[in-house]
Amino acid sequence: MSKRTHAENRDPGRTGDVGRSRSVLVAFVATTIVLHGIFTVGLPAMILGLTRGLAILNPDIGATRWRTGFG
């Protein structure tokens, strides 16, 4: 068997696995960042936007009720 044939049949070993695991890690981090943004910025902003007209869900309703004596 020639050296070239031996090199072509050789298992790449860890070099192929490192590339795959790095891309999986990058995909995981990117997904985590996107989901974090959705749930900590986007969702609360949407909820506050939808409840802007509802008095009971107004963020200041507790202070208003405290000042008026819970009436």
Summary of the structure (lengths in Angstrom):
residues: 71
radius of gyration: 28.5
end to end distance: 93.8
largest distance: 93.8
contacts: 118
relative contact order: 0.05
helix: 77%
strand: 0%
